[in-house]
Amino acid sequence: MTIKAEDVQAIIFDLDRTLIRSQSGFDKALNEAADFLTKYLKRHDHTLSSKIYRTLRPIAKSFESQGLYDRDMWWIILLRRLGLSHLSGKWVHKVTLLYWKAYIAASPPYHDAEYTLRTLRKRGYRMALVTDTDGTLGMKRKRVKALPFYDLFETVVVAGEDTPKIKPSKTPFVLVAKRLRVSPKECVYVGDNPKADVKGARAVGMQTILVKRRRLKGAHPTLIIKSLSQLVGIFKGVGR
């Protein structure tokens, strides 16, 4: 399949692993959380050392793959698996805030992200973002506003906060088209996840582009690219 670039009025993006290097942020944040938890538990006479990280990582990966983003629950489940549920309490939210601080610091944009987005905007394309909630109310919007190219987005839809369901629900894709006042058929959605990004956008009639950052199975996109800068060669101006 090929992209019908002449039909496109709006280009809508996913955030994590599409525009920013969130895998490095995830790894750094998980290490920071594990270090904090190790020290906290040691103060309560539980010396577990590397067992914290070894137990935590599969919990985090499993929850992420299921779209369960509430980080507070990650630490609660960890304590349960370690047989330390009695230590759970409101303090776990401090771990979540520490996690996101480390995540943001270690998740820079891809090197070609800002150049690509600014070039496409200059060519007349309308820009928006559809991204899932982080599980902590307002956190994803805070992260988006910190982007050096935040000013390019006409609207940001945080699925799971602005809509009842996260991707691949049709709802966030319908909402972003409505906010832009364009037909879904005049939109292309750019993401990295065949299931969450491609399936949902395609279901409402959008063309889809998959940035191949990792090996994932799911719906087939209209086009697969290896880097964001390839978009510059595809979209040469509205109506062209």
C-alpha positions in Angstrom: 0.0 0.0 0.0 1.1 3.6 -0.6 0.2 6.8 1.2 -2.2 9.2 -0.7 -0.3 12.3 0.4 -2.5 14.6 -1.7 -5.5 13.7 0.6 -3.7 14.6 3.8 -4.6 17.8 5.7 -3.4 16.8 9.1 -0.6 14.7 10.5 -1.2 13.3 14.0 1.5 11.8 16.1 2.0 9.3 18.9 4.5 10.4 21.6 6.5 7.7 23.3 9.0 5.8 21.1 7.6 7.8 18.1 8.8 11.3 18.9 10.9 10.7 22.0 13.4 8.1 23.2 11.1 6.8 26.0 12.8 3.4 26.2 15.9 5.0 27.7 13.6 7.0 30.0 11.8 3.8 31.1 15.1 2.0 31.9 16.5 5.0 33.8 13.2 5.6 35.7 12.9 1.9 36.7 16.4 1.9 38.0 15.8 5.0 40.0 12.6 3.5 41.5 14.3 0.3 42.3 17.1 2.1 44.1 14.6 4.1 46.1 12.7 1.1 47.1 15.8 -0.9 48.0 16.9 1.9 50.4 13.3 2.3 51.8 13.0 -1.4 52.5 16.4 -1.6 54.0 15.4 1.1 56.5 12.5 -1.2 57.5 15.0 -4.1 58.0 14.5 -5.8 54.6 17.7 -6.1 52.6 16.8 -7.4 49.2 19.4 -5.7 47.0 19.1 -6.7 43.3 16.0 -8.7 43.9 13.9 -5.5 43.7 14.9 -4.7 40.1 14.6 -8.4 39.0 11.1 -8.6 40.4 10.0 -5.1 39.3 11.0 -5.2 35.6 8.7 -8.0 34.5 5.9 -6.4 36.5 6.5 -3.1 34.6 6.8 -4.7 31.2 3.6 -6.8 31.7 1.6 -3.8 32.9 2.8 -1.6 30.0 1.9 -4.3 27.4 -1.6 -4.4 28.9 -2.1 -0.7 28.9 -2.1 -0.5 32.7 -0.2 2.7 33.3 -0.8 3.5 37.0 2.7 3.4 38.4 1.4 3.4 42.0 0.0 -0.1 41.3 3.4 -1.3 40.0 5.0 -0.7 43.4 2.0 -2.1 45.3 2.2 -5.3 43.2 6.0 -5.5 43.8 5.5 -5.3 47.6 2.9 -8.0 47.4 5.2 -10.3 45.4 7.9 -9.7 47.9 5.6 -10.6 50.8 5.7 -7.1 52.1 2.2 -5.8 51.4 2.0 -4.6 55.0 4.4 -1.8 54.1 2.2 -0.4 51.3 0.8 3.0 51.8 0.4 6.5 50.5 4.2 6.8 50.3 4.2 4.7 47.1 3.1 7.8 45.2 6.4 9.4 46.0 8.1 6.6 44.0 5.8 7.4 41.1 6.8 11.0 41.1 10.5 10.1 41.4 10.0 7.7 38.5 8.5 10.3 36.2 11.1 12.9 37.1 13.8 10.4 36.0 11.8 9.3 32.9 11.4 12.9 31.6 15.1 13.7 32.1 16.2 10.6 30.2 13.6 10.7 27.3 14.9 13.3 24.8 13.3 13.7 21.3 14.7 11.7 18.5 17.4 13.7 16.6 15.2 14.3 13.6 11.9 14.9 15.4 11.9 18.7 15.7 13.3 19.3 12.2 10.7 17.0 10.7 7.7 18.5 12.6 8.7 22.1 11.9 9.2 21.4 8.2 5.8 19.7 7.9 4.2 22.6 9.7 5.8 25.1 7.4 4.4 23.2 4.5 0.9 23.8 5.8 0.0 20.6 7.5 -2.0 20.8 10.7 -0.4 18.9 13.6 -1.8 17.1 16.6 -0.9 14.5 19.2 -2.8 11.4 20.4 -1.1 9.7 23.3 -2.2 7.4 26.2 -2.5 8.6 29.8 0.5 8.0 32.0 -1.8 6.7 34.7 -1.1 9.7 36.9 -3.6 12.4 36.1 -2.0 15.4 34.3 1.5 13.8 34.0 1.3 13.1 30.2 0.1 16.6 29.5 3.0 17.9 31.6 5.5 15.9 29.6 4.0 17.0 26.3 4.2 20.7 27.3 7.9 20.2 28.0 8.6 19.3 24.4 10.7 21.8 22.4 8.1 21.5 19.6 4.9 21.6 21.7 3.9 24.9 20.0 3.4 23.0 16.7 0.4 21.0 18.0 -3.0 22.5 17.5 -4.5 20.0 20.0 -3.4 17.2 22.2 -5.7 14.2 23.1 -4.6 12.2 26.1 -6.5 9.0 25.7 -7.8 7.7 29.1 -8.2 11.3 30.4 -9.8 13.2 27.5 -11.6 10.0 26.5 -12.9 7.0 28.6 -10.6 4.5 26.9 -7.0 4.4 25.8 -5.8 3.4 22.3 -6.6 1.4 20.2 -10.1 2.6 21.0 -11.6 4.6 18.2 -12.7 7.4 20.5 -9.4 9.4 20.8 -8.9 9.3 17.0 -12.5 10.4 16.4 -12.0 13.2 19.0 -8.7 14.6 17.5 -10.3 14.8 14.0 -13.3 16.5 15.5 -11.1 19.1 17.3 -9.2 19.7 14.1 -12.5 19.9 12.2 -11.3 17.6 9.5 -12.4 14.2 8.3 -10.4 11.2 9.6 -9.8 10.4 5.9 -7.9 13.6 5.6 -5.6 12.6 8.5 -2.5 10.4 8.7 -1.5 8.9 12.1 2.2 8.3 12.8 3.1 5.9 15.6 5.4 3.0 16.6 2.9 0.4 17.8 0.9 -1.7 15.3 -1.8 -2.6 17.9 -2.3 0.7 19.8 -1.5 3.1 17.0 -2.3 1.5 13.7 -5.4 -0.5 14.7 -7.2 2.4 16.3 -6.4 5.0 13.6 -7.1 2.7 10.7 -10.5 1.8 12.3 -11.7 5.3 11.9 -10.5 5.7 8.3 -7.1 7.4 8.8 -4.1 6.5 6.8 -1.3 5.1 9.1 2.4 5.2 9.1 4.5 3.0 11.4 7.9 4.1 12.5 9.7 0.8 13.0 11.4 1.2 16.3 10.9 -2.3 17.6 9.5 -5.7 16.6 5.8 -5.8 17.4 2.9 -7.6 15.8 -0.4 -6.1 15.1 -2.4 -4.3 12.4 -0.8 -3.5 9.1 -0.1 0.2 8.4 -0.4 2.0 5.2 3.3 2.6 5.2 6.4 1.6 7.3 9.3 4.0 7.7 12.6 3.7 9.6 12.9 7.4 10.7 10.8 10.5 11.1 12.8 12.4 8.6 11.4 10.2 5.8 8.1 12.1 6.3 9.7 15.2 4.8 10.1 13.3 1.5 6.5 12.0 1.6 4.5 15.1 2.5 5.6 18.0 0.3 2.7 20.4 0.9 -1.0 20.3 1.4 -2.8 19.1 -1.7 0.5 18.0 -3.4 
